[in-house]
Amino acid sequence: MEHIEGFFEIKGEPKAVAEARRRILTEFEDLEFHEEGHRYFLHGRQLNSVSTIGHRFIREPFDEQKTAARYAVKHGGTAEQWIKEWRCKAFSAACLGTKTHEFGESLSYLRAGHPELIREPIKPQYCDEYGYLAPLHPKEEAVVRFIEDLPASFHLVLNEAKAYSGKNPVADRNLKECICGTFDMLYYCDGTDGTQEGFILMDYKTNASLFKEYNRRFRKTLLPPFEDMIEEDLSLYTIQLSLYALMLEDIGLPIVERRIVWLKPDGTYQMIPTRDVSEELRAVL
């Protein structure tokens, strides 16, 4: 077997899983990720990432300065103080989100028989004697519950894998611009439990909430072609998952489901299926 960076095999997995893993790693091997600035480059050209695309469809982008100024008038303090507080909270949430993702990636690889793939920051939580990865936060406990609940018909393909658009052999099916990113999880369902066979794309989310009740109450929606979707994180993540799905479908991997795994602060999780908006994205991007 030729060497493919990042390739591994799991004992007893269906042949389709190893073939899909090999295809993803080879098709997108030329995409480079630079941790500093969270930037992606393809053959020296910087690309827009999936995480930024959904914001193009927001009618009124968040104006931090104006919002902070109004908040200071109502609650006291200065706009600068509120901006600092908001940014620090956002930074803390991002750090927790990153660590939780690394824990999830590490635990799924451990359960698949590959402890050597445990992420470096998570290794202090690993007890080699018992093959145990210790959750240190309720959202990591939620990850444990999620992975334990996965049915035997689900087979891990890859975690944290890079992908980009433009690979469809039918030229007019490709997006007009090249977009890239890193998806959280891809599984293959073999259909032995009566469920639909195919690839299932999933994404961990650690947000305090995925919904905006104010926007739901007053029907504040995204711009066309997503004017039937409420402006909230759930809608933006729906767009993200469909973008990743179309990238994988462009290389011949049919995605039958797209799911958000919402990790809660009480150690539980909620599985949220999302709709397929791939065709809308192909039409406008």
N, C-alpha and C positions, 0 to 999 in steps of 0.2 A: 504493500500500500504506500502510495506516495505521501510525502509529508505535507500536511495542510495545517497551518498555524491555527491553534484553537480546536482542532478536531479531536474527538474522543468517541468511544463507543460504550454503550451500556449493555451489560449482559442480558440476553433474552429479548432485546427490543426488536420490533418489526423492521424488516429491511427498509421500508419506506422512511423510517425515522433517520437512519444513518445516511440514506441518500439525500434527504432534505437538508440535514445538517451540513453535509459536504457541499451541497449546491449553494447554500447561503454563504458559507465561509469563502468559497472560491469566487462567486459572482460579485461579492462586495469587498473583496480583500484589498482593493486599491483605495478605499475610502479611509482617510486618516483623521483621527480625532486628537485635538490638542486640548489637554486639560485646562491649561491657562486660557481663560476667556471662553471656555466651552465652545470651541470652534471646530468645524469640519472642513476638510479640504479634499478635493478630488483632482488629482493631477495638477496641483498647485493653485487651483481655483477654490475660493471659499464659497461654501454653499449655505443657503438658508436651512435652518433646522425645523423639523416637524413641530417642535414645541412653540415656535413663533407664529405658525401659519394661522391658527384659529383666531388670533387677535386681529387679523385683517378684517374679520367679519363682525367686529364689535362696532356698534353705531357711535358710541361716545366713549373713546378711550379714557381711562382713569387719569385725571389731572391731579397729581400729588400735591403740587403747590396750592392750587385753589381749594382742594378738599381740606388740606391741613389748616389753611387760613380760616376757613369757615368753622372747622372743628375747634380751633383755638378761641374764637369768639364765643362759641357756645359752652365750652368746657374749661376755659382758662388756659394758661400757659402760652407758649408761642408755637407758631407753625413749625419752626425748626425742631422744637422739642418733640412734637408729635411725629414728625417725619423720622426722627432718630428712633423713637420707640417703635414705630411701625416697621422700619427697616431691620431693627435688631430682632424683632419677633419673626419677621420673614426669614432672616438668616438662620435663627434657631430652628425654625420649621424645616428649612432646606437641609440643614445638617442632619436632623433626625431622619428626614426622608431618605437622604443618601445612605446613612448607616442601615436603615431598615431594608432598603433595596439590596445592599451588600449582604445582609444577613439572609434575606430570602434567596438570593442567588447561591450563597454558600450552602444553605441547608438543602436546597433541592439537588445540588451536585453531590452532597454527602449522602443523601438518601438514594441517589442513583449509583452509589458505589465509587465515587471519585472524591475522596477527602482532599486529594492534592489540589483540587480546584477551589478550595475555600479561599475567599479573598483575604489578603494580607491583614487588613484592619480587623477582621473577624477572628483570626486565628487564636488570639488569647481566650476566646470563648469556647474553644474546642478542647474536649477531654478525649484524648486519643485512646485511653484505656477502655472506655465504654462506647466510643464512637458517638459521643454526645456533644451537641452544640447548644450552649446555654443561652436562652433568650434573656436579655437584660432590661427589656422595656415591654410594656403591654402591647405595643404594636408589633414587636418581635414575637410575642406570644400569639398574636393573631396570625402571623405568618405560619407558625408551627401548626395551628389549627387548620389553616387553609391547606397546607401540604398534606397533613394527615387525612384530610377529608377527600383528597383527590381519588377518584375511583381507579381501580386496577386497569381499566381500559385506557387511561391517560398515560402517554409516554413523553418524557421530556425530550424536546429537540434541542433548544438552546435558551440560555438566559443572556440578557444584555448583549445582543448582537447588533452590529451596524448594518444599515441598508440605505439604499437611495433609489430614486425614481429614474425612469428612462430606459429600462431594460426590456420593455415589451417588444416582441419581434414585429408586431403590427405598429408601424410608426405613429399613426394617428390616435393610438390608444395611450400614448405617452403624454405626461404632463408637459406643458410648454416650458416650464422651468425645472431645473434639477433640484429636488428637495431631499434631505437626508435626515437621519437620526438613529437612535438606538432603542430598540424595543425591549421590553422587560422579559417577556416569557412567550415561548411558542411550544405548544404541546400537540401531540397527534393522538386523536381518539380512534381506536381500532374498531369501534362499533360492536364489540362483543357483548356489551350490556344492553343492546337494543337502541342506543343513541346513534346519532348520525356520524358516520365515519368522515374523518377529515382533520384539517389543522385548525387549532383553536388558539387565537392570539389573546393574551391577557396582560394587564398592566396593573401593578400595585399603585394605590393612591393613599396618601397619609393625611390628606386635607382634614381640617376640622369639619368642613361641610362641603358637599359637592353641589348644593342647591342654593338659590337665592330666592327666598320667599317674597321679597319686595318685587323683584322682577316677574315672578310668577303671578303675583296678585294683579299687577298692572300690565301684564303681557308685554314686557320689554324683551324684544327678540333680537336675534342676529340679523345681519344684512343678507340679502339674497345671495345664493339660492337657499339660505338656511333661515328664512323668515318664519318658519314654523317651529324653530328651536329657541328656547328661552336663553337669554344671555346669562350663562352661569358655567361653572367649571365642568359640570357633566356634559354640556354641549361641546365645549372646547375639547374635552377628552374623547368624545365621540368622533370628532373630526380627526384627532390625532390617530386613534386606532384604525380608522378607515384609510388614512394615508399609509401607515405601516402595512396594512393588509394589501393595498393595491401594489406596493413595492414587491411583496412576496408573491402575489398572484402574477405579476409581470414576469417572474422567473419560473412560473409553472407550479406554484404551490397554492392550491385553492383553499381559501379561508372560509370555514363554515360558521364560525362564531367569533365574536369580539366581545371581551368581557373586562370590566373593571373589577378589581379586587380591592374593595375599600376597607382599609385597616383601621379599626376603631381604638380609641384610648382606653377602653375597658377590656381589651384583649380579645375581642371578637372581630369578625369580618363580615362584610356583605358582598355578595356576588351580584354585579349589575350588568346584564347583557346590554349591549349598545347596538344601534341600528347601523346598517351599511349605507354610508353616504359616498361611496367610492365614485359612482357615476357623476354625482354633482361636482365632486372635486376634479374629475377629469375634464369636465366641461368648463371650469372657471380658472384652473391653475395651469 
